[in-house]
Amino acid sequence: MKLQEYMAENCVNIRLFAKKVGISVATIYGIFNGCDVLLSTALKIEDITKKKVTCRDMIPITNHRDRARKRKEEKEKENKK
């Protein structure tokens, strides 16, 4: 189960959850968007959610380098137009 789904189904407050895990709200949103997450953070989330959200559920679908590359490519396309 994705973290966002877990939080919605269980009516979990993002700020309180972030505080409980020891991370920022921005990091929670990053996890929602498929960004990198530290293993230690993923393990804490797995424990807090009683393994309803596993480390495997938080495997990133992208990283900051991919996003930067896409932005650069988009800018180049706009400049060619």
C-alpha positions in Angstrom: 0.0 0.0 0.0 1.3 3.5 -0.8 1.8 5.9 2.1 -0.6 8.4 0.7 -3.3 5.7 0.5 -2.6 4.6 4.1 -2.8 8.1 5.4 -6.1 8.8 3.5 -7.8 5.5 4.6 -6.7 6.0 8.3 -7.4 9.8 8.4 -3.8 10.4 9.5 -2.7 14.0 9.9 0.4 14.7 7.7 2.1 17.0 10.2 1.6 14.7 13.2 2.8 11.7 11.2 5.9 13.5 10.0 6.7 14.5 13.6 6.2 10.9 14.7 8.6 9.6 12.1 11.0 12.5 12.6 11.0 14.0 9.2 9.6 17.1 7.5 6.2 17.5 5.9 8.1 18.2 2.6 9.7 14.7 2.9 6.3 13.1 3.2 5.1 14.9 0.1 8.3 13.7 -1.6 7.5 10.1 -0.7 4.0 10.7 -2.1 5.6 11.8 -5.4 7.9 8.8 -5.6 11.2 10.6 -4.6 14.1 9.0 -2.8 13.6 8.0 0.8 16.3 7.0 3.3 16.2 3.4 4.4 16.0 4.4 8.0 13.0 6.6 7.3 11.3 3.8 5.3 11.9 1.4 8.2 10.3 3.8 10.7 7.3 4.3 8.4 7.0 0.5 8.1 7.0 0.1 11.9 4.6 3.0 12.5 2.1 1.7 9.9 2.5 -1.9 11.3 3.8 -3.0 7.9 0.8 -1.9 6.0 3.2 0.4 4.1 6.4 -1.5 3.4 9.9 -0.4 2.3 9.1 -1.9 -1.1 6.1 0.4 -1.4 8.4 3.4 -1.0 11.0 2.4 -3.7 11.5 5.7 -5.6 10.2 6.0 -9.1 12.4 8.9 -9.8 15.3 10.8 -8.3 16.4 14.4 -8.3 18.8 13.9 -11.3 16.0 12.6 -13.5 13.8 15.6 -12.7 16.7 18.0 -13.4 17.4 16.3 -16.7 13.7 16.5 -17.7 13.6 20.2 -16.9 16.7 20.8 -18.9 15.3 18.9 -21.9 12.0 20.8 -21.7 13.9 24.1 -21.6 15.9 23.1 -24.7 12.7 22.2 -26.5 11.2 25.6 -25.7 14.3 27.4 -26.9 14.2 25.6 -30.3 10.6 26.7 -30.9 
